[in-house]
Amino acid sequence: MPVKISIPIIPLSSHHGKRLLDNAKTMRGRRDDDAQRTVEKVIADIRKNGDRALFAYTKQFDKVTISSSTVRISKKVLDAQSQKAPQAFKIALNEAAKRIRAYHKKQKGCVFSFKTREGTLSQLVRPLSRVGVYVPGGFTTYPSSILMGVIPAQIAGVGEIAVATPPRKELDPKIAYALDLLKIKEVYNMGGVQAIAAFAYGTESVRSVDKIVGPGNVYVSLAKKMVYGAVDIDTIAGPSEVVVLADDTANPEWVALDLLAQAEHGSGNESALCVTESYDLAEKIRTYCMTEILRSPVRGVFDKLSAHSICICVAKTRDESIRFINECAPEHLQIITKTMRKDVRKITNASAIFCGPYSPVALGDYYIGTNHVLPTGGAARYASPLGVESFLKRMSVAEISAEGLKRCAGKVSTLARSENFIHHALSVERRAEQI
């Protein structure tokens, strides 16, 4: 069977190299008008008709019939399915949960208080009251995403955590075990746009939440974007991305496997780039990639990839490589160079960085403790991985003394009147006069 995918080697300073970066930026901003219209229709319908629309779209899109009595998965079903999970999986997931919890416990919010000439200023941190965690279920099932979404919320102190996952003929035992491990009782048989809309606006059977987190396909991402404002969201996740920065010390076979690991997610729009200053290494990586694709048991996912999804870029200097990476702002960045500690200090834009030959992204996806719910599509320029702070809100508190008010009243009045906010000024001036 002929290989459908080609893996180009592109000099970064060439016309093709500049086009590669321009195309990546263009792809990030593209609209899918058909998907957008579908999402708008589903959200509006569920917002108006509640359960009736939720159940109808579940039957239409997921080919599963649910009702008010089955939309929420019972504890009996959760317990029964959880027991079916393989023992080796249970042991591994337990260990992963411990590491994820240990890492995220370090992220607790910052509470402070200090005295000023006018009084006391402080910051309070409070958890969100209720969040919805979306666990996708299209290409495969993702128990690891339950850990990544739920554990930081629990550490933050969120009072109510609801989970939604697309319905199947029966609940996947590994999903059930992850939910049981984290003691999650509120679980819904709903997926896609309809799940996001139900979480955002509520239905007769589903109470609305304050924030929705978790990855999903293009429809889920568009839905999260559209409901933002009614609720908060974590990020608008796109296809998986990786950039591997490698030099001659890197094992080309390992780099090839790292590229293919991110390219196998199944949407066809994944991006797996290697940046190096060595043409010799680039050729070896390309050879290993093609060899692995030809013998891959999931060969079909690579045949679906769009042009230049897997690409090797050759730079003239390390500084050029790093400039390219910072412009890409990738979801995952692997640095496999002799000078990795020096190189990482120059990185300003990447969601998650994996340093050295023994730190493949897969470790962070599943086990070591860092979160795999990450900004994509260049959002690493301004956004951060999902974490405890994602489920916290800050409140500023000011307690000013009478003397403090008198001391600053004149300057506050001047600033308020400079913006023509007369009653702002008067609210300060009258107080100061009457103290």
N, C-alpha and C positions, 0 to 999 in steps of 0.2 A: 504494500500500500504506500503510495508516494506521500512524502511529508508536505503538508500544506503550508506550514509556517517557515518563514526565513528569519534568520537572526543576523541583522547587519552589524558591521563594525564601522562606526562613524567617527571621524575626527571632530572633536568638539568645536574647533576653530573654523571648520568648513561651513559652507552654505547649508549643507545638510544638518550639521550640528545645531546651527541656529534655528533651523526650521523645526528640528525635533523639540526644542524647548518651546517655541512658539505654538506648535501643534498641541503640546501638552496643556498649555495655558488656555488655548481655544477649546479643547475638549472639556476642560473643567467648567467652562462657562456655557456650554451648549445646553439647549433646552430640548426636551422631548415633548412636543406639543400634544401628541396623542395620549401619552401617559399623564400629562398635566390635566387634560380634560377629564380623563377617567377619574383621577384622584379628586378633582374638584367636585365632580358629580357624586361620588361615594360619600365624601365628607358632608356635603350639603344634605344628602338624603338621610344619613345617620343622625345628623344634628336635628333634623326635623322629625324623623319617624322612629328614632331610637331602636329598640329591639327588633322591630319588624324589618327594618332595613339591614341591621347587623346580621340577622339570620339569613335573609335573602341573599346578601352578597357572599356570605360564607358558603352557601350552597352553590352559588354561581362560580365563584373563584376557586374554592377548595374542594368542591364536590362532596361536601359533608353536610348532613342535616343536623342542626343544633336547635335547641329551644331554651326557654327560660330555666328549665330544669337540668339542662346538660351543658349550658355555656360555661358554667363554673365546674371545674373538675372536683369531684368529691374526695374527701380524705380517704375513703375506702379504696377508691381507684388509685390514688397516689401511693398508698401503702402497698397495695397488691402489686402494682407495676414496679415499684422501687425494689421489691424483693427479687425480681427477675434479673436485675442488673448483674453482669459478670463480676465475680469476686476480685479479679485483677483490676478491673476498672474502678471498683469501689476503693480499693487500697490506694490507687494512683490519685483518684479525685480527692480523697481525704487529705493526702499529703499536699496536693496542690492548694487546697483550701487553706491549710495552715500557713503556707508560704504567702499566699495572697493577703491573708489577714495580717500577718506580721509586717509586710511591706506597707500596707495601707494604714496601719495604726500609727505610723510615723507622720501622717499627713494631717493631724488634728488642727482645727482652725485656731487663729491667733486672737486671743482676748487680751486687751490691755487697758490701762487707765493711767492718766498722768495729770498733774496739776499745771495750770497755766495762771497767768496774772488775773484772768477773769473768773476762773473757777476750775471745774474738772471736766475733762473730755475723756471718753472711753469708747470702747467697741465691744459689743456683745455679739456672740455667734449662736445661732439657733438652727437646728435641723429643719428640713422641710417636713411637712406633716404627712404627706402621702405621695408616693412615686409609683410609676408604672415601668416595669422592666420588660422590654420586648426581646424575645428570644426567637430568632429566625428559624425556619424549618423547611426551606426550599430544596437546596442542593443536597443537604444532609441535615443532621440534628446537631445542636451545639450546646451540650451541657456546660462546656467551659464558659460560655457567655453568661450563663446563670451566675456562676461564681464571680465573674468580672463586674456584673451589674449589681448584684445583691450585696456582696460583702462590704464594699465601700459605703453603701447606704446604711447598712446595719451599724458599722463603726461610727458613722455620722450621727446615729441616733434617730433615724427616720422612724416614725411611729407605725406607719402602714406601708407595706411593700406588696404590690400586686404584680403578678407575672402573666404575660400573654404569650402563647406559642401557637402556631397554626395547627388546626385539628388534623388528626390522622385517624385511621380506623381504630387504633388504640394508642394510648400514650406511650411514647418510647420509654423503656425501663431506665435508660441512662439519664434522661431528663427527669423522670420521677425521682430517681435516687438523689440527684443534685438538689432538687427542691426539698426533699426529705432531710438531707444533710444540713441544709440551712434553715430548716423549720419554717418554710414558706407554705402557708395554708391557702392563700388566695390566688388561685391559678385559673386562667381562662382559656377555653378552647376557641381562640380566635387569632387570626393572623392578618397580615397585609394592611392595606389602607383602613379597612373596617376596624381593626384592632386599635390603630392609632386614633381614629375618630372617636371610638367608644371611650378610650382613656381620656381624651381631651375634653369631650363634651358630656360624657355620661349617657347611659340609657337606663331603662327600667331595671336591668339586671347588672349593670356595671357602673360603679361610682367613678366619677371623674377624679383625676389626679392633679398634682401640682407640677409634676415634671415627668417627661418620658425619656428613657435612655435605652440604648441598645441598637445594634446594627440591623440592617435589612437591605432589601433590594431597592431598585430605583423608585418603585411605587411607595415603599415605606419611607424612603428619604424625602420624597416630594411631599408626602403626607405630613411628616414631622415639620417640614419647612412651612407648610400652610397653616398648621395649628399653632405655630409659635406665636406667643402673645396671649392666647387663651391659656396655654401652659408653657413652661420652660422646656427646652430640649437640651440634650448633650451636644450633639453635632449633627451635621447633615452628611452622613457617611456615604462615600462613593466606593468604587472598586478598589481592591487591595493594591498597595504600591510598595515597592522596595527599591532602594538604591544601594548597591554594594560598592564601596570604595576599596579597591584592592591594589596591592603592588606585587612585585616579584616574589615576595615571601608567602603569598597566598597559595593555597592548594586549589588549582583550577577546577578539579572535580567537585570540591566542596562548594566553591562559588557557584558553579552550574546548578548544583542541587538547591542552593539557597534561592537562586532566581526562579527555578521551577516551582519551589514551594509556594511562592507568592502568586505565580501564574496559574496555579491549579484550582483557584477558588470557584471557577465555573461560569462567571458572567460573560467572559469573552473580552472584557474591557480592562483587565488587570494590566499593571505596568511593572515590569521587572527590568531594571537597568543596572549595568555594571559600569563604573567609571574607573579607568586605570590610565597610567602613563606608559604602559607597555603593550606594543602591538603583539609581541610574542605571547604574552599572557592572554590577550584578547582572543587570539586564534585558538589557544588551547581551551579556553572557557567555551567558545562557540562549538568546538568539536565535542566536548563533553555534554553540552546541552542537547545537541542533535542526537547523540548516542542514547542519552537517557530518554528523550522523547520517543525514539523508535521502539524502545523496549518497555515503555511505561504501561502499566495496567490501566491507567486512566488517560490513555492517548487522546481520546476524543476531546477532552477539555482543552488541550493544546491546539487542536485543529480549529477550535472555535475562536482563538485569539485574533484580535485585529492586528493590522500591520504595525510593526515596530513595538508590539507589546513587550517582547523580549529584545533587548538591544544592548550592545556593548559600545561604550563611548571612550575614545582615546583622547586624553588631554596632553598638552605639551608640558605642563608643570602641575605640581600639587595644588598651588594656589588657584589655577584654572579649574581643577577638579572640584575644589571646595566652593568656589564661586558658583559653579553649576549646581552643586547640591543645595546651596542656600537659596538659589533661585527656584529650584524644584520644590523645596520644602516637603520632602517625602514623608509618608506615613511611617515607614520603617527605614532606618539607615543602619547598614552594617559597615564597620570599618575594620578591614583586615590588612593592616599595614604595619611595617616595622616601627613607625612613628605614631601609632594610633593615639596615644595620650596627648601628644602635641596636636594632632589633627583634630581631635574632638573639641579642644578648646576654641577652635576657629568655627565650629558649627553653630549657627544661630537659628536655623530653621529645620527642625526634624521633630516628629512626634515621639518617636522612641528610638534610641540609639543602642546598638549592640556592638561591643568592642572586642576585637580579637577573634582568632580562628575557632575558638571553642564556644562562641556565643551566637549560635544561629537564632533567628527570629522565633522558630518553633518553641524554644524554651520559654520565651515571654508569652507566646500564644496560650500556653497550657499550664506552666508549672512553677517558674521561679518566683513569681509574686508580683511582677509589674503587670499593668493592665493592658489588655489587648483591644479595648474600645478606644480608638485613636482618631484624631482628626485626619482627614484625607483631602485630596484635591487641592493641595497647597495651603490648607487651613492651618498647618503647623506654623505659618507666619504669625498667627495671632491666637491660636487655641492650644489647649493642653489635653493630655490623656484624661479619661474618666478617672476620678479619684474621690476621696472623702470630701474635698472642698466642693465637688460638683453637687453635693446634697446638703450644703450648708448655705445660709444666708447671713450677711453681716448687718448689724444695726448700729448706727452711730448714736451716742448718747451725750448730751451736753447739760451740765448743771452749773449755771453762772450765778455768781453772787451779786448782791445789789451794788457793791463797790465796783465789781467787774463790769456790770452793765454801764454805770456812769463813766467808767474809764474809756470804754470803746464806743459809746453812743455817737459821738461826733463823727468819727471816721465811718461808722456804718451808715449814718445819715447821709454823709457826703457821697458814698458809693451808691446808695439806693437812689438818691435824687439825680445822680449822673446818668442813671438808666431810666429816669422818669417814673420810678415806682414810689409815688408819694406816700401811700399808706404803709409801705415797708418802712419808710423813714419815720413816719408819725408813730408807728408801733414802738419804736425805740425812743424817739424824742420825748414823748409824753411820759413814758415810764421814768426816764432820766430826770425830767422836771419834777416829778412827784415823789421821788425817793427822799 
